[in-house]
Every structure is written in structure tokens, then in C-alpha cells.
Amino acid sequence: MRCHPLNYCIEMSTEERNELEELKKENQELKTQILYLQAELDNMRKLIEKEVDRAKQQITEKLVVNLIYVYEGLERALSIVREDKEDPFIEGIKILFKEIEKMLEEENVRVLESVGKKFDPFIHEAVGYVNNEELEDGTIVAEVARGYTLKGKLLRPARVIVVKNKKSDNR
């Protein structure tokens, strides 16, 4: 006999009890399955969010690298313009240059400071070597092209000239 909390009892046959136990077991299995599927759905959602973030980061990096090339081209163009000459076209180029510079700063693009520092193969690319007995081997003496980072991640290594002194042979 099975009694309900509201004080009424139900007579159940063995077959009905077995069926009830079977249904309870099936109910528990379904609850477990639901929990498993919810966890799997959460994991899938997190994975998709990660992939979307990674894709956004890659697109941002590519756009920023292209913007850097435009920025450097404008910088070279402005470096050969005479300052005493007033030209609306040149003024427009200067404004554009400043806007791109501001955009790069807002995206946390940073220029790698290299000259005078020790060569680091993870952020520098040696494109030439010079002999300079006054400086220690591995010191960067010139920068051929600036390097950049985006939010701490290397976008482009600095192309540099490094001190590499010839060792004297005392044999």
C-alpha cells in the first residue's frame, strides 16, 4: 500500500509498483540527460563565443596592419613637404594623418622602441650588422622599419641594424 502525504492511501499491485519504479528510473535518466545536454550546450556556446572573438581579433589585426602601411605612407609624404608652403591639399593630408594616428592609439597600437635596446628575436628582425667597439654586441643602433604591437601582441617586428663586433684573435 502506498500513502499520499494528504492522508489517503492507494493500493498498488506488484505490477503497478514495478511500473512506477520503472517510470521513476526513466524520469531520473531523462533528468540526467537534460543536465548533460545543458552542459554540452553551454560548452558549445562558449566555444562559439571564443571563435567569434578570435575571428574579430584576426580581422582587427589585418585592418590595423593595413592602416599602419597607410599611416607610414602619409608620414613619408609629409616628411618631404615644405612646412612654409600653405596648400589646402597638404593640410588635408595632415588632418588625415592625425586622424589615423588617433585611431591607432584608440586601438592600443604601440610602436616598439628599439634603438639603444638589446636585440630580441621575438620582436626584432635584424636586417644588417655594424661594428661598433663602443657598444655591446646585440645593441640596436638603427631602425629601418618600426615594429608595432596591438594590445600587447606583436603585429610586425621592428627591422633593425644591430652591433656585431669582430672578436680579436689573440693566438
N, C-alpha and C positions, 0 to 999 in steps of 0.2 A: 504494500500500500504506500502511496506517495501523498504527503500532506502539503498543502499550499500554506504560505505564511498567513493568509487570511482565515485560517482555521477550517478549511474544508479539505477533505481527503478524496483522492481518486484511486480506485482500484485499477491496477495495471497487470496485464498478463505478462508472462515471461517474454513473449514475442514483442509486446509493446515496449517493455523495458529495454530489450536488446535494440529495438529500432531507435528508441530515444537516445541510448548511449552512442549508437552509430551516428545519429544526427549531431550529437554534441561533438563527437570526434571530428566529423566533417566540417562543422562550424569552426572548430579550433584550427583545422588545417587551412580553411579559407582565410581566417584572420591572419594566420602566419604568412600566407601567400600575399595578402594585401600589404602587410608590413614590408615584405621583401620587395614587392613591386614599387611601393612608395620610395624605398631606399634607392632602388635602381633608377627610378625617375629623377630623384634628387641628384644622384651622381651624374646622370646624363645631362641634366640641366647645368650643373657646374662645369662639366666638360665642354658643353656648347658655349657657355659664357667665356671660358678660358680661350677657346678657339676664336671667338669673335674679338676678344681683347687682343689676341696675338695678331690677327689679321689687321685690326685697326692700327696696331703698333707698326707693322710692316708697311702699311700704306703711308702712315705718317712719316716714317723714316725715309721712304722713297721720295715723297714730296719735299721733305726738308733738304735732302741731298740735292735735288734739282734746284731748289730755291737758293741753296748755297752757291751753286755754279752761276746762277743769275746775279746774285749779290756780288760775287767776286768779279764778274764781268763788268758790272756797273762801277765797282770800285776801281778797276783798272782804267776804265774810260774816264772817270772823274779825275784820276791821278794825272792825266795828260792835258787836262783843260786848264787854261789860264784863269786864275782867280779874278783878275782885274776886268775881265770881259763879261759884261752883263748880257746874257742871252736867255730868253724865256725857255727855250728847249733845254738848255743846261740846268736851269732852275728846276724844271720838271723832273729831270733825271736825278737831281739831288734829293728832291722830295720823295721820289720812288725809292731811292737808295735808303733813305731814312726809314721809310715805311717797312721795307723788307728787313732792315736791321731790327726794328721794333718787333716784327713778327717772330724773328728768330729768337730774340730774347724771351718773348712770351712763351715760346715752346720749349724753353730751357735748353737752347742750343748754346754750347760754350766752346770757345776757342781754346785749344791746348796751348799752353805756354811752354815753349820748348827751348829757346836759345838760353844757353848757360846751364841747362839741366843735364842730367845723366841720360844717355840713350836708353830707352826702354823698348824692346822689340814688340811689345804688346800694343804700344800707342805710337811708335815712330817707325818710319821706313827710311833706312839710310840710302841716300842716292849719291853720296860722294863722301870722300875722306880727305882730310888735310893733316899735315904735320904741323904741330904747334907745341914746342917744348915747354911753353909757359902754362899749358893746360893739361889736365889729366886725360888719359885715354878714355874715350867714351863720352866726352863732353860735347854737347851740341853747340856748334859755332854759328850756324846759319840755318834758315828755314826757307826751303824752296817753295813749299806749299803748306798752308796751315792745316792743322788737324782739327777735327770737331767731335764733340760728344753731344748726345741728345739724352737728357735725363740720366746722365752718368754712363750711358752706353756709347762705345766708340762708333762713330759714323764713318769717319775717314781718318786714317793715320796721318800724322804730320810727316811730310817728306823733308828730310833734314841732311845736313852735312855735319859729319862727326870727326872729332880729333882721333887720329890713329897714328901715334908716334912710332917712328922706326927705332927699334931697340939697337943699342950699340953692342957690337960683338967684341968682348974682352978676352979673346983666346990667345 
